[in-house]
Amino acid sequence: SSLKKIFYQAKEIKEPVKNPNQVISTRLNYQTHKQAIYTSRLLSYQNLPKPINANP
C-alpha cells in the first residue's frame, strides 16, 4: 500500500548517512515552460518578528 511505502521511505531518510560524500538524487515533480525565464532572489529575514513560542 502507499502508506507502507511512505513509512519505509521515512525510515530510510531517518537512518544515519554512512558516507557523508554520497550524493542522493531526488525526482522533481514539476514542469517548466520552455519559453519562460526563471529567476531567483535572496530573501531578507532581518526584520522578522520574534516567534510567539520563543519565550518560555
mmCIF entry with sequence, helices, sheets and N, C-alpha, C, O atoms, coordinates in Angstrom:
data_MODEL
# 
_entry.id   MODEL 
# 
_entity.id                         1 
_entity.type                       polymer 
_entity.pdbx_number_of_molecules   1 
# 
_entity_poly.entity_id                      1 
_entity_poly.type                           'polypeptide(L)' 
_entity_poly.nstd_linkage                   no 
_entity_poly.nstd_monomer                   no 
_entity_poly.pdbx_seq_one_letter_code       SSLKKIFYQAKEIKEPVKNPNQVISTRLNYQTHKQAIYTSRLLSYQNLPKPINANP 
_entity_poly.pdbx_seq_one_letter_code_can   SSLKKIFYQAKEIKEPVKNPNQVISTRLNYQTHKQAIYTSRLLSYQNLPKPINANP 
_entity_poly.pdbx_strand_id                 A 
# 
loop_
_entity_poly_seq.entity_id 
_entity_poly_seq.num 
_entity_poly_seq.mon_id 
_entity_poly_seq.hetero 
1 1  SER n 
1 2  SER n 
1 3  LEU n 
1 4  LYS n 
1 5  LYS n 
1 6  ILE n 
1 7  PHE n 
1 8  TYR n 
1 9  GLN n 
1 10 ALA n 
1 11 LYS n 
1 12 GLU n 
1 13 ILE n 
1 14 LYS n 
1 15 GLU n 
1 16 PRO n 
1 17 VAL n 
1 18 LYS n 
1 19 ASN n 
1 20 PRO n 
1 21 ASN n 
1 22 GLN n 
1 23 VAL n 
1 24 ILE n 
1 25 SER n 
1 26 THR n 
1 27 ARG n 
1 28 LEU n 
1 29 ASN n 
1 30 TYR n 
1 31 GLN n 
1 32 THR n 
1 33 HIS n 
1 34 LYS n 
1 35 GLN n 
1 36 ALA n 
1 37 ILE n 
1 38 TYR n 
1 39 THR n 
1 40 SER n 
1 41 ARG n 
1 42 LEU n 
1 43 LEU n 
1 44 SER n 
1 45 TYR n 
1 46 GLN n 
1 47 ASN n 
1 48 LEU n 
1 49 PRO n 
1 50 LYS n 
1 51 PRO n 
1 52 ILE n 
1 53 ASN n 
1 54 ALA n 
1 55 ASN n 
1 56 PRO n 
# 
_struct_asym.id          A 
_struct_asym.entity_id   1 
# 
loop_
_struct_conf.conf_type_id 
_struct_conf.id 
_struct_conf.pdbx_PDB_helix_id 
_struct_conf.beg_label_comp_id 
_struct_conf.beg_label_asym_id 
_struct_conf.beg_label_seq_id 
_struct_conf.pdbx_beg_PDB_ins_code 
_struct_conf.end_label_comp_id 
_struct_conf.end_label_asym_id 
_struct_conf.end_label_seq_id 
_struct_conf.pdbx_end_PDB_ins_code 
_struct_conf.beg_auth_comp_id 
_struct_conf.beg_auth_asym_id 
_struct_conf.beg_auth_seq_id 
_struct_conf.end_auth_comp_id 
_struct_conf.end_auth_asym_id 
_struct_conf.end_auth_seq_id 
_struct_conf.pdbx_PDB_helix_class 
_struct_conf.details 
_struct_conf.pdbx_PDB_helix_length 
HELX_P HELX_P1 AA1 SER A 2  ? LYS A 14 ? SER A 2  LYS A 14 1 ? 13 
HELX_P HELX_P2 AA2 ILE A 52 ? ALA A 54 ? ILE A 52 ALA A 54 5 ? 3  
# 
_struct_conf_type.id          HELX_P 
_struct_conf_type.criteria    ? 
_struct_conf_type.reference   ? 
# 
loop_
_atom_site.group_PDB 
_atom_site.id 
_atom_site.type_symbol 
_atom_site.label_atom_id 
_atom_site.label_alt_id 
_atom_site.label_comp_id 
_atom_site.label_asym_id 
_atom_site.label_entity_id 
_atom_site.label_seq_id 
_atom_site.pdbx_PDB_ins_code 
_atom_site.Cartn_x 
_atom_site.Cartn_y 
_atom_site.Cartn_z 
_atom_site.occupancy 
_atom_site.B_iso_or_equiv 
_atom_site.pdbx_formal_charge 
_atom_site.auth_seq_id 
_atom_site.auth_comp_id 
_atom_site.auth_asym_id 
_atom_site.auth_atom_id 
_atom_site.pdbx_PDB_model_num 
ATOM 1   N N  . SER A 1 1  ? 0.836  -1.189 0.000   1.00 0.00 ? 1  SER A N  1 
ATOM 2   C CA . SER A 1 1  ? 0.000  0.000  0.000   1.00 0.00 ? 1  SER A CA 1 
ATOM 3   C C  . SER A 1 1  ? 0.875  1.244  0.000   1.00 0.00 ? 1  SER A C  1 
ATOM 4   O O  . SER A 1 1  ? 2.066  1.166  0.301   1.00 0.00 ? 1  SER A O  1 
ATOM 5   N N  . SER A 1 2  ? 0.299  2.379  -0.332  1.00 0.00 ? 2  SER A N  1 
ATOM 6   C CA . SER A 1 2  ? 1.067  3.615  -0.394  1.00 0.00 ? 2  SER A CA 1 
ATOM 7   C C  . SER A 1 2  ? 1.508  4.068  0.996   1.00 0.00 ? 2  SER A C  1 
ATOM 8   O O  . SER A 1 2  ? 2.556  4.698  1.134   1.00 0.00 ? 2  SER A O  1 
ATOM 9   N N  . LEU A 1 3  ? 0.723  3.757  2.022   1.00 0.00 ? 3  LEU A N  1 
ATOM 10  C CA . LEU A 1 3  ? 1.105  4.125  3.385   1.00 0.00 ? 3  LEU A CA 1 
ATOM 11  C C  . LEU A 1 3  ? 2.356  3.371  3.814   1.00 0.00 ? 3  LEU A C  1 
ATOM 12  O O  . LEU A 1 3  ? 3.237  3.937  4.461   1.00 0.00 ? 3  LEU A O  1 
ATOM 13  N N  . LYS A 1 4  ? 2.433  2.113  3.458   1.00 0.00 ? 4  LYS A N  1 
ATOM 14  C CA . LYS A 1 4  ? 3.607  1.304  3.785   1.00 0.00 ? 4  LYS A CA 1 
ATOM 15  C C  . LYS A 1 4  ? 4.838  1.844  3.051   1.00 0.00 ? 4  LYS A C  1 
ATOM 16  O O  . LYS A 1 4  ? 5.931  1.888  3.614   1.00 0.00 ? 4  LYS A O  1 
ATOM 17  N N  . LYS A 1 5  ? 4.657  2.250  1.803   1.00 0.00 ? 5  LYS A N  1 
ATOM 18  C CA . LYS A 1 5  ? 5.755  2.810  1.015   1.00 0.00 ? 5  LYS A CA 1 
ATOM 19  C C  . LYS A 1 5  ? 6.277  4.094  1.663   1.00 0.00 ? 5  LYS A C  1 
ATOM 20  O O  . LYS A 1 5  ? 7.487  4.294  1.769   1.00 0.00 ? 5  LYS A O  1 
ATOM 21  N N  . ILE A 1 6  ? 5.366  4.953  2.092   1.00 0.00 ? 6  ILE A N  1 
ATOM 22  C CA . ILE A 1 6  ? 5.752  6.205  2.755   1.00 0.00 ? 6  ILE A CA 1 
ATOM 23  C C  . ILE A 1 6  ? 6.488  5.914  4.056   1.00 0.00 ? 6  ILE A C  1 
ATOM 24  O O  . ILE A 1 6  ? 7.465  6.590  4.380   1.00 0.00 ? 6  ILE A O  1 
ATOM 25  N N  . PHE A 1 7  ? 6.027  4.913  4.805   1.00 0.00 ? 7  PHE A N  1 
ATOM 26  C CA . PHE A 1 7  ? 6.672  4.542  6.062   1.00 0.00 ? 7  PHE A CA 1 
ATOM 27  C C  . PHE A 1 7  ? 8.121  4.124  5.820   1.00 0.00 ? 7  PHE A C  1 
ATOM 28  O O  . PHE A 1 7  ? 9.023  4.578  6.524   1.00 0.00 ? 7  PHE A O  1 
ATOM 29  N N  . TYR A 1 8  ? 8.347  3.264  4.832   1.00 0.00 ? 8  TYR A N  1 
ATOM 30  C CA . TYR A 1 8  ? 9.701  2.794  4.570   1.00 0.00 ? 8  TYR A CA 1 
ATOM 31  C C  . TYR A 1 8  ? 10.591 3.897  4.010   1.00 0.00 ? 8  TYR A C  1 
ATOM 32  O O  . TYR A 1 8  ? 11.791 3.915  4.286   1.00 0.00 ? 8  TYR A O  1 
ATOM 33  N N  . GLN A 1 9  ? 10.032 4.812  3.233   1.00 0.00 ? 9  GLN A N  1 
ATOM 34  C CA . GLN A 1 9  ? 10.818 5.939  2.744   1.00 0.00 ? 9  GLN A CA 1 
ATOM 35  C C  . GLN A 1 9  ? 11.246 6.824  3.910   1.00 0.00 ? 9  GLN A C  1 
ATOM 36  O O  . GLN A 1 9  ? 12.386 7.285  3.950   1.00 0.00 ? 9  GLN A O  1 
ATOM 37  N N  . ALA A 1 10 ? 10.352 7.063  4.850   1.00 0.00 ? 10 ALA A N  1 
ATOM 38  C CA . ALA A 1 10 ? 10.687 7.879  6.018   1.00 0.00 ? 10 ALA A CA 1 
ATOM 39  C C  . ALA A 1 10 ? 11.742 7.188  6.866   1.00 0.00 ? 10 ALA A C  1 
ATOM 40  O O  . ALA A 1 10 ? 12.636 7.842  7.403   1.00 0.00 ? 10 ALA A O  1 
ATOM 41  N N  . LYS A 1 11 ? 11.644 5.881  6.987   1.00 0.00 ? 11 LYS A N  1 
ATOM 42  C CA . LYS A 1 11 ? 12.617 5.124  7.766   1.00 0.00 ? 11 LYS A CA 1 
ATOM 43  C C  . LYS A 1 11 ? 14.002 5.233  7.136   1.00 0.00 ? 11 LYS A C  1 
ATOM 44  O O  . LYS A 1 11 ? 14.997 5.371  7.848   1.00 0.00 ? 11 LYS A O  1 
ATOM 45  N N  . GLU A 1 12 ? 14.074 5.173  5.807   1.00 0.00 ? 12 GLU A N  1 
ATOM 46  C CA . GLU A 1 12 ? 15.356 5.307  5.119   1.00 0.00 ? 12 GLU A CA 1 
ATOM 47  C C  . GLU A 1 12 ? 15.947 6.695  5.321   1.00 0.00 ? 12 GLU A C  1 
ATOM 48  O O  . GLU A 1 12 ? 17.160 6.838  5.477   1.00 0.00 ? 12 GLU A O  1 
ATOM 49  N N  . ILE A 1 13 ? 15.109 7.704  5.318   1.00 0.00 ? 13 ILE A N  1 
ATOM 50  C CA . ILE A 1 13 ? 15.587 9.076  5.494   1.00 0.00 ? 13 ILE A CA 1 
ATOM 51  C C  . ILE A 1 13 ? 16.150 9.274  6.896   1.00 0.00 ? 13 ILE A C  1 
ATOM 52  O O  . ILE A 1 13 ? 17.134 9.992  7.072   1.00 0.00 ? 13 ILE A O  1 
ATOM 53  N N  . LYS A 1 14 ? 15.533 8.644  7.897   1.00 0.00 ? 14 LYS A N  1 
ATOM 54  C CA . LYS A 1 14 ? 15.972 8.811  9.280   1.00 0.00 ? 14 LYS A CA 1 
ATOM 55  C C  . LYS A 1 14 ? 17.277 8.082  9.583   1.00 0.00 ? 14 LYS A C  1 
ATOM 56  O O  . LYS A 1 14 ? 17.962 8.427  10.545  1.00 0.00 ? 14 LYS A O  1 
ATOM 57  N N  . GLU A 1 15 ? 17.631 7.079  8.780   1.00 0.00 ? 15 GLU A N  1 
ATOM 58  C CA . GLU A 1 15 ? 18.854 6.326  9.041   1.00 0.00 ? 15 GLU A CA 1 
ATOM 59  C C  . GLU A 1 15 ? 20.063 7.238  8.834   1.00 0.00 ? 15 GLU A C  1 
ATOM 60  O O  . GLU A 1 15 ? 20.060 8.076  7.933   1.00 0.00 ? 15 GLU A O  1 
ATOM 61  N N  . PRO A 1 16 ? 21.093 7.080  9.663   1.00 0.00 ? 16 PRO A N  1 
ATOM 62  C CA . PRO A 1 16 ? 22.272 7.934  9.516   1.00 0.00 ? 16 PRO A CA 1 
ATOM 63  C C  . PRO A 1 16 ? 22.965 7.676  8.177   1.00 0.00 ? 16 PRO A C  1 
ATOM 64  O O  . PRO A 1 16 ? 22.952 6.561  7.657   1.00 0.00 ? 16 PRO A O  1 
ATOM 65  N N  . VAL A 1 17 ? 23.554 8.709  7.646   1.00 0.00 ? 17 VAL A N  1 
ATOM 66  C CA . VAL A 1 17 ? 24.265 8.600  6.377   1.00 0.00 ? 17 VAL A CA 1 
ATOM 67  C C  . VAL A 1 17 ? 25.590 7.894  6.623   1.00 0.00 ? 17 VAL A C  1 
ATOM 68  O O  . VAL A 1 17 ? 26.381 8.322  7.464   1.00 0.00 ? 17 VAL A O  1 
ATOM 69  N N  . LYS A 1 18 ? 25.830 6.817  5.892   1.00 0.00 ? 18 LYS A N  1 
ATOM 70  C CA . LYS A 1 18 ? 27.062 6.052  6.071   1.00 0.00 ? 18 LYS A CA 1 
ATOM 71  C C  . LYS A 1 18 ? 28.234 6.731  5.379   1.00 0.00 ? 18 LYS A C  1 
ATOM 72  O O  . LYS A 1 18 ? 29.364 6.661  5.864   1.00 0.00 ? 18 LYS A O  1 
ATOM 73  N N  . ASN A 1 19 ? 27.980 7.384  4.256   1.00 0.00 ? 19 ASN A N  1 
ATOM 74  C CA . ASN A 1 19 ? 29.022 8.082  3.524   1.00 0.00 ? 19 ASN A CA 1 
ATOM 75  C C  . ASN A 1 19 ? 28.587 9.536  3.355   1.00 0.00 ? 19 ASN A C  1 
ATOM 76  O O  . ASN A 1 19 ? 27.697 9.812  2.550   1.00 0.00 ? 19 ASN A O  1 
ATOM 77  N N  . PRO A 1 20 ? 29.188 10.472 4.092   1.00 0.00 ? 20 PRO A N  1 
ATOM 78  C CA . PRO A 1 20 ? 28.748 11.865 4.021   1.00 0.00 ? 20 PRO A CA 1 
ATOM 79  C C  . PRO A 1 20 ? 28.974 12.502 2.651   1.00 0.00 ? 20 PRO A C  1 
ATOM 80  O O  . PRO A 1 20 ? 28.361 13.525 2.347   1.00 0.00 ? 20 PRO A O  1 
ATOM 81  N N  . ASN A 1 21 ? 29.840 11.921 1.819   1.00 0.00 ? 21 ASN A N  1 
ATOM 82  C CA . ASN A 1 21 ? 30.108 12.468 0.493   1.00 0.00 ? 21 ASN A CA 1 
ATOM 83  C C  . ASN A 1 21 ? 29.170 11.897 -0.567  1.00 0.00 ? 21 ASN A C  1 
ATOM 84  O O  . ASN A 1 21 ? 29.275 12.245 -1.743  1.00 0.00 ? 21 ASN A O  1 
ATOM 85  N N  . GLN A 1 22 ? 28.269 11.036 -0.158  1.00 0.00 ? 22 GLN A N  1 
ATOM 86  C CA . GLN A 1 22 ? 27.344 10.403 -1.090  1.00 0.00 ? 22 GLN A CA 1 
ATOM 87  C C  . GLN A 1 22 ? 26.319 11.424 -1.585  1.00 0.00 ? 22 GLN A C  1 
ATOM 88  O O  . GLN A 1 22 ? 25.757 12.189 -0.802  1.00 0.00 ? 22 GLN A O  1 
ATOM 89  N N  . VAL A 1 23 ? 26.091 11.420 -2.876  1.00 0.00 ? 23 VAL A N  1 
ATOM 90  C CA . VAL A 1 23 ? 25.105 12.311 -3.476  1.00 0.00 ? 23 VAL A CA 1 
ATOM 91  C C  . VAL A 1 23 ? 23.799 11.547 -3.614  1.00 0.00 ? 23 VAL A C  1 
ATOM 92  O O  . VAL A 1 23 ? 23.759 10.458 -4.188  1.00 0.00 ? 23 VAL A O  1 
ATOM 93  N N  . ILE A 1 24 ? 22.741 12.124 -3.087  1.00 0.00 ? 24 ILE A N  1 
ATOM 94  C CA . ILE A 1 24 ? 21.429 11.491 -3.155  1.00 0.00 ? 24 ILE A CA 1 
ATOM 95  C C  . ILE A 1 24 ? 20.590 12.272 -4.159  1.00 0.00 ? 24 ILE A C  1 
ATOM 96  O O  . ILE A 1 24 ? 20.353 13.467 -3.981  1.00 0.00 ? 24 ILE A O  1 
ATOM 97  N N  . SER A 1 25 ? 20.149 11.606 -5.196  1.00 0.00 ? 25 SER A N  1 
ATOM 98  C CA . SER A 1 25 ? 19.344 12.284 -6.204  1.00 0.00 ? 25 SER A CA 1 
ATOM 99  C C  . SER A 1 25 ? 17.864 12.086 -5.892  1.00 0.00 ? 25 SER A C  1 
ATOM 100 O O  . SER A 1 25 ? 17.448 11.034 -5.408  1.00 0.00 ? 25 SER A O  1 
ATOM 101 N N  . THR A 1 26 ? 17.095 13.107 -6.178  1.00 0.00 ? 26 THR A N  1 
ATOM 102 C CA . THR A 1 26 ? 15.654 13.029 -5.968  1.00 0.00 ? 26 THR A CA 1 
ATOM 103 C C  . THR A 1 26 ? 14.950 13.412 -7.260  1.00 0.00 ? 26 THR A C  1 
ATOM 104 O O  . THR A 1 26 ? 15.469 14.196 -8.054  1.00 0.00 ? 26 THR A O  1 
ATOM 105 N N  . ARG A 1 27 ? 13.778 12.857 -7.459  1.00 0.00 ? 27 ARG A N  1 
ATOM 106 C CA . ARG A 1 27 ? 12.983 13.211 -8.630  1.00 0.00 ? 27 ARG A CA 1 
ATOM 107 C C  . ARG A 1 27 ? 12.187 14.465 -8.316  1.00 0.00 ? 27 ARG A C  1 
ATOM 108 O O  . ARG A 1 27 ? 11.563 14.575 -7.260  1.00 0.00 ? 27 ARG A O  1 
ATOM 109 N N  . LEU A 1 28 ? 12.218 15.391 -9.230  1.00 0.00 ? 28 LEU A N  1 
ATOM 110 C CA . LEU A 1 28 ? 11.446 16.610 -9.070  1.00 0.00 ? 28 LEU A CA 1 
ATOM 111 C C  . LEU A 1 28 ? 10.153 16.460 -9.855  1.00 0.00 ? 28 LEU A C  1 
ATOM 112 O O  . LEU A 1 28 ? 10.176 16.117 -11.037 1.00 0.00 ? 28 LEU A O  1 
ATOM 113 N N  . ASN A 1 29 ? 9.046  16.711 -9.215  1.00 0.00 ? 29 ASN A N  1 
ATOM 114 C CA . ASN A 1 29 ? 7.750  16.531 -9.849  1.00 0.00 ? 29 ASN A CA 1 
ATOM 115 C C  . ASN A 1 29 ? 7.135  17.868 -10.243 1.00 0.00 ? 29 ASN A C  1 
ATOM 116 O O  . ASN A 1 29 ? 6.043  18.210 -9.790  1.00 0.00 ? 29 ASN A O  1 
ATOM 117 N N  . TYR A 1 30 ? 7.828  18.616 -11.077 1.00 0.00 ? 30 TYR A N  1 
ATOM 118 C CA . TYR A 1 30 ? 7.247  19.841 -11.591 1.00 0.00 ? 30 TYR A CA 1 
ATOM 119 C C  . TYR A 1 30 ? 7.664  20.010 -13.040 1.00 0.00 ? 30 TYR A C  1 
ATOM 120 O O  . TYR A 1 30 ? 8.668  19.449 -13.479 1.00 0.00 ? 30 TYR A O  1 
ATOM 121 N N  . GLN A 1 31 ? 6.892  20.780 -13.771 1.00 0.00 ? 31 GLN A N  1 
ATOM 122 C CA . GLN A 1 31 ? 7.188  21.027 -15.173 1.00 0.00 ? 31 GLN A CA 1 
ATOM 123 C C  . GLN A 1 31 ? 7.559  22.486 -15.342 1.00 0.00 ? 31 GLN A C  1 
ATOM 124 O O  . GLN A 1 31 ? 7.040  23.358 -14.645 1.00 0.00 ? 31 GLN A O  1 
ATOM 125 N N  . THR A 1 32 ? 8.464  22.742 -16.276 1.00 0.00 ? 32 THR A N  1 
ATOM 126 C CA . THR A 1 32 ? 8.843  24.110 -16.588 1.00 0.00 ? 32 THR A CA 1 
ATOM 127 C C  . THR A 1 32 ? 8.420  24.416 -18.017 1.00 0.00 ? 32 THR A C  1 
ATOM 128 O O  . THR A 1 32 ? 8.310  23.519 -18.853 1.00 0.00 ? 32 THR A O  1 
ATOM 129 N N  . HIS A 1 33 ? 8.191  25.670 -18.279 1.00 0.00 ? 33 HIS A N  1 
ATOM 130 C CA . HIS A 1 33 ? 7.803  26.096 -19.619 1.00 0.00 ? 33 HIS A CA 1 
ATOM 131 C C  . HIS A 1 33 ? 9.067  26.415 -20.397 1.00 0.00 ? 33 HIS A C  1 
ATOM 132 O O  . HIS A 1 33 ? 9.946  27.115 -19.894 1.00 0.00 ? 33 HIS A O  1 
ATOM 133 N N  . LYS A 1 34 ? 9.167  25.909 -21.614 1.00 0.00 ? 34 LYS A N  1 
ATOM 134 C CA . LYS A 1 34 ? 10.408 26.058 -22.374 1.00 0.00 ? 34 LYS A CA 1 
ATOM 135 C C  . LYS A 1 34 ? 10.699 27.502 -22.764 1.00 0.00 ? 34 LYS A C  1 
ATOM 136 O O  . LYS A 1 34 ? 11.851 27.823 -23.057 1.00 0.00 ? 34 LYS A O  1 
ATOM 137 N N  . GLN A 1 35 ? 9.707  28.384 -22.780 1.00 0.00 ? 35 GLN A N  1 
ATOM 138 C CA . GLN A 1 35 ? 9.942  29.776 -23.151 1.00 0.00 ? 35 GLN A CA 1 
ATOM 139 C C  . GLN A 1 35 ? 9.998  30.712 -21.942 1.00 0.00 ? 35 GLN A C  1 
ATOM 140 O O  . GLN A 1 35 ? 10.181 31.918 -22.104 1.00 0.00 ? 35 GLN A O  1 
ATOM 141 N N  . ALA A 1 36 ? 9.846  30.182 -20.768 1.00 0.00 ? 36 ALA A N  1 
ATOM 142 C CA . ALA A 1 36 ? 9.847  31.019 -19.569 1.00 0.00 ? 36 ALA A CA 1 
ATOM 143 C C  . ALA A 1 36 ? 11.273 31.307 -19.117 1.00 0.00 ? 36 ALA A C  1 
ATOM 144 O O  . ALA A 1 36 ? 12.194 30.535 -19.387 1.00 0.00 ? 36 ALA A O  1 
ATOM 145 N N  . ILE A 1 37 ? 11.438 32.417 -18.435 1.00 0.00 ? 37 ILE A N  1 
ATOM 146 C CA . ILE A 1 37 ? 12.723 32.774 -17.836 1.00 0.00 ? 37 ILE A CA 1 
ATOM 147 C C  . ILE A 1 37 ? 12.532 32.714 -16.329 1.00 0.00 ? 37 ILE A C  1 
ATOM 148 O O  . ILE A 1 37 ? 11.722 33.452 -15.769 1.00 0.00 ? 37 ILE A O  1 
ATOM 149 N N  . TYR A 1 38 ? 13.274 31.840 -15.681 1.00 0.00 ? 38 TYR A N  1 
ATOM 150 C CA . TYR A 1 38 ? 13.138 31.636 -14.244 1.00 0.00 ? 38 TYR A CA 1 
ATOM 151 C C  . TYR A 1 38 ? 14.281 32.348 -13.534 1.00 0.00 ? 38 TYR A C  1 
ATOM 152 O O  . TYR A 1 38 ? 15.443 32.199 -13.910 1.00 0.00 ? 38 TYR A O  1 
ATOM 153 N N  . THR A 1 39 ? 13.951 33.115 -12.514 1.00 0.00 ? 39 THR A N  1 
ATOM 154 C CA . THR A 1 39 ? 14.967 33.826 -11.746 1.00 0.00 ? 39 THR A CA 1 
ATOM 155 C C  . THR A 1 39 ? 14.789 33.510 -10.268 1.00 0.00 ? 39 THR A C  1 
ATOM 156 O O  . THR A 1 39 ? 13.723 33.071 -9.837  1.00 0.00 ? 39 THR A O  1 
ATOM 157 N N  . SER A 1 40 ? 15.833 33.737 -9.512  1.00 0.00 ? 40 SER A N  1 
ATOM 158 C CA . SER A 1 40 ? 15.752 33.554 -8.066  1.00 0.00 ? 40 SER A CA 1 
ATOM 159 C C  . SER A 1 40 ? 16.311 34.799 -7.395  1.00 0.00 ? 40 SER A C  1 
ATOM 160 O O  . SER A 1 40 ? 17.039 35.578 -8.010  1.00 0.00 ? 40 SER A O  1 
ATOM 161 N N  . ARG A 1 41 ? 15.972 34.971 -6.158  1.00 0.00 ? 41 ARG A N  1 
ATOM 162 C CA . ARG A 1 41 ? 16.487 36.120 -5.415  1.00 0.00 ? 41 ARG A CA 1 
ATOM 163 C C  . ARG A 1 41 ? 16.696 35.724 -3.965  1.00 0.00 ? 41 ARG A C  1 
ATOM 164 O O  . ARG A 1 41 ? 16.065 34.795 -3.461  1.00 0.00 ? 41 ARG A O  1 
ATOM 165 N N  . LEU A 1 42 ? 17.583 36.436 -3.311  1.00 0.00 ? 42 LEU A N  1 
ATOM 166 C CA . LEU A 1 42 ? 17.835 36.192 -1.898  1.00 0.00 ? 42 LEU A CA 1 
ATOM 167 C C  . LEU A 1 42 ? 16.722 36.827 -1.075  1.00 0.00 ? 42 LEU A C  1 
ATOM 168 O O  . LEU A 1 42 ? 16.243 37.915 -1.394  1.00 0.00 ? 42 LEU A O  1 
ATOM 169 N N  . LEU A 1 43 ? 16.327 36.149 -0.037  1.00 0.00 ? 43 LEU A N  1 
ATOM 170 C CA . LEU A 1 43 ? 15.293 36.675 0.848   1.00 0.00 ? 43 LEU A CA 1 
ATOM 171 C C  . LEU A 1 43 ? 15.940 37.254 2.099   1.00 0.00 ? 43 LEU A C  1 
ATOM 172 O O  . LEU A 1 43 ? 16.869 36.665 2.651   1.00 0.00 ? 43 LEU A O  1 
ATOM 173 N N  . SER A 1 44 ? 15.456 38.391 2.539   1.00 0.00 ? 44 SER A N  1 
ATOM 174 C CA . SER A 1 44 ? 15.983 39.034 3.733   1.00 0.00 ? 44 SER A CA 1 
ATOM 175 C C  . SER A 1 44 ? 15.115 38.662 4.929   1.00 0.00 ? 44 SER A C  1 
ATOM 176 O O  . SER A 1 44 ? 13.911 38.919 4.930   1.00 0.00 ? 44 SER A O  1 
ATOM 177 N N  . TYR A 1 45 ? 15.716 38.063 5.933   1.00 0.00 ? 45 TYR A N  1 
ATOM 178 C CA . TYR A 1 45 ? 14.996 37.648 7.135   1.00 0.00 ? 45 TYR A CA 1 
ATOM 179 C C  . TYR A 1 45 ? 15.390 38.499 8.339   1.00 0.00 ? 45 TYR A C  1 
ATOM 180 O O  . TYR A 1 45 ? 15.261 38.042 9.475   1.00 0.00 ? 45 TYR A O  1 
ATOM 181 N N  . GLN A 1 46 ? 15.858 39.702 8.125   1.00 0.00 ? 46 GLN A N  1 
ATOM 182 C CA . GLN A 1 46 ? 16.368 40.520 9.219   1.00 0.00 ? 46 GLN A CA 1 
ATOM 183 C C  . GLN A 1 46 ? 15.264 41.175 10.047  1.00 0.00 ? 46 GLN A C  1 
ATOM 184 O O  . GLN A 1 46 ? 15.454 41.386 11.244  1.00 0.00 ? 46 GLN A O  1 
ATOM 185 N N  . ASN A 1 47 ? 14.138 41.496 9.460   1.00 0.00 ? 47 ASN A N  1 
ATOM 186 C CA . ASN A 1 47 ? 13.102 42.250 10.174  1.00 0.00 ? 47 ASN A CA 1 
ATOM 187 C C  . ASN A 1 47 ? 11.905 41.393 10.561  1.00 0.00 ? 47 ASN A C  1 
ATOM 188 O O  . ASN A 1 47 ? 10.784 41.897 10.639  1.00 0.00 ? 47 ASN A O  1 
ATOM 189 N N  . LEU A 1 48 ? 12.123 40.133 10.800  1.00 0.00 ? 48 LEU A N  1 
ATOM 190 C CA . LEU A 1 48 ? 11.025 39.257 11.201  1.00 0.00 ? 48 LEU A CA 1 
ATOM 191 C C  . LEU A 1 48 ? 10.673 39.485 12.670  1.00 0.00 ? 48 LEU A C  1 
ATOM 192 O O  . LEU A 1 48 ? 11.559 39.765 13.477  1.00 0.00 ? 48 LEU A O  1 
ATOM 193 N N  . PRO A 1 49 ? 9.402  39.372 13.028  1.00 0.00 ? 49 PRO A N  1 
ATOM 194 C CA . PRO A 1 49 ? 9.040  39.486 14.442  1.00 0.00 ? 49 PRO A CA 1 
ATOM 195 C C  . PRO A 1 49 ? 9.537  38.268 15.212  1.00 0.00 ? 49 PRO A C  1 
ATOM 196 O O  . PRO A 1 49 ? 9.769  37.205 14.635  1.00 0.00 ? 49 PRO A O  1 
ATOM 197 N N  . LYS A 1 50 ? 9.695  38.436 16.517  1.00 0.00 ? 50 LYS A N  1 
ATOM 198 C CA . LYS A 1 50 ? 10.135 37.334 17.359  1.00 0.00 ? 50 LYS A CA 1 
ATOM 199 C C  . LYS A 1 50 ? 9.041  36.262 17.387  1.00 0.00 ? 50 LYS A C  1 
ATOM 200 O O  . LYS A 1 50 ? 7.864  36.598 17.518  1.00 0.00 ? 50 LYS A O  1 
ATOM 201 N N  . PRO A 1 51 ? 9.402  34.987 17.266  1.00 0.00 ? 51 PRO A N  1 
ATOM 202 C CA . PRO A 1 51 ? 8.379  33.933 17.287  1.00 0.00 ? 51 PRO A CA 1 
ATOM 203 C C  . PRO A 1 51 ? 7.581  33.944 18.586  1.00 0.00 ? 51 PRO A C  1 
ATOM 204 O O  . PRO A 1 51 ? 8.120  34.243 19.652  1.00 0.00 ? 51 PRO A O  1 
ATOM 205 N N  . ILE A 1 52 ? 6.326  33.625 18.492  1.00 0.00 ? 52 ILE A N  1 
ATOM 206 C CA . ILE A 1 52 ? 5.440  33.627 19.660  1.00 0.00 ? 52 ILE A CA 1 
ATOM 207 C C  . ILE A 1 52 ? 5.895  32.602 20.694  1.00 0.00 ? 52 ILE A C  1 
ATOM 208 O O  . ILE A 1 52 ? 5.837  32.866 21.895  1.00 0.00 ? 52 ILE A O  1 
ATOM 209 N N  . ASN A 1 53 ? 6.344  31.444 20.240  1.00 0.00 ? 53 ASN A N  1 
ATOM 210 C CA . ASN A 1 53 ? 6.740  30.387 21.171  1.00 0.00 ? 53 ASN A CA 1 
ATOM 211 C C  . ASN A 1 53 ? 8.216  30.463 21.565  1.00 0.00 ? 53 ASN A C  1 
ATOM 212 O O  . ASN A 1 53 ? 8.759  29.486 22.079  1.00 0.00 ? 53 ASN A O  1 
ATOM 213 N N  . ALA A 1 54 ? 8.879  31.605 21.335  1.00 0.00 ? 54 ALA A N  1 
ATOM 214 C CA . ALA A 1 54 ? 10.289 31.741 21.683  1.00 0.00 ? 54 ALA A CA 1 
ATOM 215 C C  . ALA A 1 54 ? 10.489 31.968 23.179  1.00 0.00 ? 54 ALA A C  1 
ATOM 216 O O  . ALA A 1 54 ? 11.537 31.619 23.723  1.00 0.00 ? 54 ALA A O  1 
ATOM 217 N N  . ASN A 1 55 ? 9.494  32.549 23.847  1.00 0.00 ? 55 ASN A N  1 
ATOM 218 C CA . ASN A 1 55 ? 9.608  32.807 25.286  1.00 0.00 ? 55 ASN A CA 1 
ATOM 219 C C  . ASN A 1 55 ? 9.002  31.649 26.070  1.00 0.00 ? 55 ASN A C  1 
ATOM 220 O O  . ASN A 1 55 ? 7.934  31.147 25.719  1.00 0.00 ? 55 ASN A O  1 
ATOM 221 N N  . PRO A 1 56 ? 9.694  31.221 27.143  1.00 0.00 ? 56 PRO A N  1 
ATOM 222 C CA . PRO A 1 56 ? 9.142  30.113 27.944  1.00 0.00 ? 56 PRO A CA 1 
ATOM 223 C C  . PRO A 1 56 ? 7.920  30.506 28.752  1.00 0.00 ? 56 PRO A C  1 
ATOM 224 O O  . PRO A 1 56 ? 7.359  29.676 29.466  1.00 0.00 ? 56 PRO A O  1 
# 
